[in-house]
Amino acid sequence: MATGVVPVARSAGGVLPTAGFAAAAVLALVLALRAPATLAVLGLATFGILHNVLELRYVAGRFEQVLAGPFLRLLLVLITGIVVCRLLPPGAFSRTAEILLAYGLLVAACLYALRGRLLPLAAALLVLGAAAAASLAFPAYHFVVLAHLHNLVPLVFLWEWSRVLPRGRGPFLAVQCGWVLAVPALLLAGALDGALAPATGGVGRLEAAYTPPAWLHTAAGLRFVAVFAFLQTMHYVVWVWFLPRYAPDASAAFERRVPVLRGGRAWALGAAAGAALAVLFATDWVQGKALYAAVASYHAYLEFPVLLLLVSGIAPAVPSDRRKDLL
């Protein structure tokens, strides 16, 4: 089976993907303004597990050359430690342990990516040390920032993917920057307050998880929930629609590594696990959310080492047949 983007992308460059993202962003924004809590909860129950599976498939396939061997095993050990922390009763110990493991993950990625480059490595470790100190001093802020940062990550993957577009890369990236950066900025600045529906009980239950403590119980709380609902929805658009459709070479690479999940089996696994979790959400939201947070650690935390590798210049080679399919 030939790899590369689907035929429609070969003939239209970035036009169809760009239009698709623009339409999805408009619809997601309308829903986030009118019913942010409902959008966030229903989106998580419907697409949460499925997007976990599809994102892991993409990352493991696209970055198969670096996510392998002892380095991958180390990352998995550290992330499994985070999963255990999230399954423990909430408290200072589990929060502190998760923060330390998270920064350990980033340190491991820096040591791998910047080996032999002493000055950049020293600078990166200095920055991570300062960030870790801030996170340990203000853990509530750490987890709120982490929740929103996770939804911003797709911009880097989309930027990396867009390198192979034969034309239309500028408009494609402008749309990505629009929904990732400009729309949240407008929401948080209050420019769209006139269109925001009044806060409901659902917003109150979500506010603490997505609002920095200093802004809790203010008008900003509703804005942060709306931002999260919007970005989470677009996050699902990236992993459930766009990359499975326009980056099948990553799926093919993953299937070579994990043949048991060939074809539609990854989709079936994600749908089945998602349906089971949706039942738990409906019967016990707190337990369902805790279980999801633990399981989701693998896809959420694996993103950050990959991003550090990309930023440091270790990018996967673009298959030659993928380039040909785009021309």
C-alpha positions in Angstrom: 0.0 0.0 0.0 1.5 3.3 -1.0 1.9 5.9 1.7 1.1 9.6 1.5 -1.8 11.8 1.9 -5.1 11.0 0.3 -5.7 11.8 -3.4 -7.8 14.9 -2.6 -4.8 16.5 -0.9 -2.6 15.7 -3.9 -4.9 17.6 -6.3 -5.8 20.5 -4.0 -2.8 21.2 -1.9 -3.9 22.6 1.4 -7.2 24.0 0.3 -9.5 21.2 1.6 -7.7 20.7 4.9 -7.7 24.5 5.4 -11.4 24.9 4.7 -12.1 21.9 6.9 -10.3 23.4 9.8 -11.9 26.8 9.3 -15.4 25.3 9.3 -14.7 23.1 12.3 -13.3 26.1 14.2 -16.5 28.2 13.5 -18.8 25.4 14.7 -16.6 24.6 17.8 -16.6 28.3 18.7 -20.4 28.6 18.5 -20.9 25.5 20.7 -18.2 26.7 23.2 -19.9 30.1 23.5 -23.4 28.7 24.0 -22.8 25.5 26.0 -19.1 25.3 27.1 -19.6 22.8 29.9 -21.8 20.5 27.9 -19.4 20.6 25.0 -16.5 19.8 27.2 -18.2 16.9 29.0 -19.8 15.3 25.9 -16.7 15.7 23.9 -14.6 13.9 26.5 -17.1 11.1 26.8 -17.4 10.7 23.0 -13.9 11.2 21.7 -11.6 11.1 24.7 -10.4 7.5 24.5 -10.6 7.3 20.7 -8.4 10.3 20.3 -5.9 8.8 22.8 -5.6 5.7 20.7 -5.3 7.5 17.4 -2.8 10.0 18.7 -0.6 7.3 20.1 -0.8 5.6 16.7 0.3 8.7 14.9 3.1 9.6 17.3 4.5 6.0 17.5 4.4 5.7 13.7 5.6 9.2 12.6 8.4 9.2 15.1 9.3 5.5 15.1 13.0 6.2 14.5 13.4 8.1 17.8 10.6 6.5 19.9 12.4 3.1 20.1 14.8 1.1 22.2 16.0 2.1 25.7 14.8 5.7 25.2 11.2 4.6 24.6 11.4 2.2 27.5 12.6 4.9 29.9 9.7 7.2 28.8 7.2 4.5 29.3 8.5 3.7 32.8 8.3 7.4 33.8 4.8 7.8 32.3 3.6 4.7 34.0 4.8 6.2 37.3 2.6 9.2 36.5 -0.4 6.9 35.8 0.2 5.3 39.3 0.2 8.8 40.8 -3.1 9.6 39.2 -4.7 6.4 40.5 -3.7 7.2 44.0 -6.0 9.2 46.3 -5.5 13.0 45.5 -3.1 14.7 47.8 0.1 16.5 48.2 2.3 13.4 47.7 0.7 12.3 44.5 0.7 15.8 43.0 4.4 16.3 43.9 5.4 12.9 42.6 3.6 13.5 39.3 5.3 16.9 38.9 8.7 15.4 39.5 8.1 12.5 37.1 6.9 14.9 34.5 10.1 17.0 34.7 12.1 13.8 34.8 10.5 13.0 31.5 11.6 16.3 30.0 15.1 16.0 31.4 15.4 12.6 29.7 14.2 14.0 26.4 16.7 16.9 26.7 19.6 14.5 27.5 18.7 12.5 24.4 18.0 15.4 22.0 20.9 17.6 23.1 23.6 15.0 23.7 27.0 16.4 22.6 25.7 20.0 22.6 26.8 21.1 26.1 25.7 24.8 26.1 22.1 24.2 24.8 21.8 21.2 27.2 22.9 23.3 30.1 20.5 26.1 29.2 17.6 23.6 28.8 18.3 22.0 32.1 18.5 25.4 33.8 15.1 26.4 32.3 13.6 23.1 33.4 15.0 23.5 36.9 13.4 26.9 37.3 10.1 25.7 35.8 10.1 22.7 38.2 10.7 24.9 41.2 7.7 27.1 40.1 5.5 24.0 39.6 6.4 22.6 43.0 5.7 25.9 44.6 2.4 26.4 42.9 1.0 23.0 42.0 -2.5 24.2 41.3 -1.3 26.5 38.6 0.9 23.7 37.2 -2.1 21.4 36.5 -4.2 24.2 35.1 -1.4 25.2 32.7 -0.9 21.5 31.8 -4.6 21.1 30.9 -4.5 24.0 28.5 -1.0 23.3 27.1 -2.1 19.8 26.1 -4.7 21.4 23.8 -2.1 23.7 22.2 0.3 20.9 21.3 -1.3 20.0 17.9 -0.1 23.3 16.4 3.5 21.9 16.5 2.5 18.6 14.9 0.4 20.4 12.2 3.3 22.8 11.5 5.6 19.8 11.1 3.1 18.0 8.8 2.6 21.1 6.6 6.2 21.0 5.5 5.2 18.7 2.7 2.4 20.8 1.3 3.2 21.7 -2.3 1.1 24.9 -2.1 -1.3 26.6 0.3 1.0 26.2 3.4 0.6 29.9 4.4 -3.2 29.9 4.6 -3.1 26.5 6.2 -0.8 27.7 9.0 -2.7 31.0 9.4 -5.9 29.0 10.1 -4.0 26.8 12.6 -2.6 29.9 14.4 -6.1 31.4 14.3 -7.8 28.7 16.3 -4.9 27.7 18.5 -3.8 31.3 19.5 -6.1 34.1 18.3 -9.5 32.6 19.3 -8.5 31.8 22.9 -6.8 35.2 23.2 -10.1 36.9 22.2 -12.1 34.7 24.6 -9.8 35.4 27.5 -9.7 39.1 26.8 -13.5 39.2 27.1 -14.0 40.3 23.4 -16.6 37.6 23.0 -18.4 38.0 26.4 -21.5 39.3 24.7 -21.9 35.9 22.9 -21.1 33.8 26.0 -24.1 32.1 27.6 -24.5 32.7 31.3 -22.6 30.3 33.6 -24.5 27.2 34.7 -23.8 24.6 37.4 -21.8 22.6 34.9 -19.4 25.5 34.4 -19.0 25.7 38.2 -18.0 22.1 38.4 -15.4 22.5 35.6 -14.1 25.9 36.6 -11.5 24.8 39.2 -9.8 22.4 36.8 -9.3 24.9 34.0 -9.0 28.3 35.7 -5.9 29.6 37.5 -6.7 29.9 41.2 -6.3 33.7 41.2 -9.3 34.0 38.7 -11.6 31.5 40.3 -15.1 32.7 41.0 -14.8 35.7 38.7 -16.0 36.3 35.2 -12.8 34.8 33.9 -13.8 31.4 35.1 -16.5 31.1 32.4 -14.0 32.3 29.8 -11.4 29.7 30.8 -14.0 26.9 30.6 -15.1 28.2 27.1 -11.5 28.2 26.0 -10.9 24.7 27.2 -14.1 23.4 25.5 -13.2 25.1 22.2 -9.6 23.9 22.2 -10.5 20.4 23.3 -13.0 20.1 20.5 -10.4 21.3 17.9 -7.9 18.9 19.5 -10.3 16.1 18.6 -10.7 17.4 15.1 -6.9 17.1 14.6 -6.5 13.6 16.0 -9.8 12.0 14.9 -10.3 13.6 11.5 -7.3 15.4 10.1 -4.2 13.3 10.8 -5.8 9.9 10.3 -7.0 11.1 6.9 -4.0 13.2 5.7 -1.1 11.3 7.3 -1.7 7.7 6.5 2.0 7.1 6.3 2.2 7.4 10.1 -0.6 4.9 10.5 1.1 2.5 8.1 4.4 2.8 10.1 2.6 2.1 13.3 0.9 -1.0 11.8 4.2 -2.4 10.8 5.3 -2.1 14.5 2.0 -3.3 16.0 0.4 -5.5 13.3 -2.4 -6.6 15.7 -3.9 -3.1 15.3 -3.9 -3.0 11.5 -6.8 -1.6 9.5 -9.8 -0.5 11.5 -8.7 -2.4 14.7 -7.3 0.8 16.3 -10.6 2.6 15.7 -12.5 -0.4 17.1 -10.3 -0.5 20.2 -10.8 3.2 20.8 -14.5 3.1 20.2 -15.0 0.1 22.5 -12.9 1.5 25.3 -14.6 4.8 24.9 -18.1 3.3 25.1 -17.1 1.5 28.3 -15.7 4.7 29.8 -18.8 6.6 28.7 -20.9 4.3 30.8 -18.7 5.0 33.8 -19.0 8.7 33.1 -22.8 8.4 33.1 -22.9 6.4 36.4 -20.0 8.0 38.3 -18.5 11.1 36.8 -15.8 11.5 39.4 -14.5 8.0 39.1 -14.7 8.1 35.3 -12.8 11.3 35.1 -10.1 10.0 37.5 -9.7 6.8 35.4 -9.6 8.7 32.2 -7.0 11.1 33.6 -4.8 8.1 34.4 -5.2 6.3 31.1 -4.7 9.6 29.1 -1.3 10.1 30.7 0.4 8.0 28.1 -0.7 10.1 25.1 -0.6 13.4 27.0 2.9 13.1 28.4 4.5 11.3 25.4 3.8 14.5 23.4 6.2 16.6 25.3 9.4 14.6 24.7 8.5 14.5 21.0 8.0 18.2 20.9 11.4 18.7 22.5 12.9 16.5 19.9 11.3 18.5 17.1 12.4 21.8 18.7 15.9 20.6 19.0 16.1 19.7 15.3 15.5 16.0 15.5 12.7 15.6 13.1 11.6 12.5 11.3 12.6 12.2 7.6 9.7 12.7 5.2 9.2 9.6 3.1 10.0 10.2 -0.5 6.8 8.6 -1.6 4.9 11.0 0.7 6.4 13.9 -1.1 5.6 12.5 -4.5 1.9 12.0 -3.5 1.7 15.7 -2.6 3.0 16.9 -5.9 
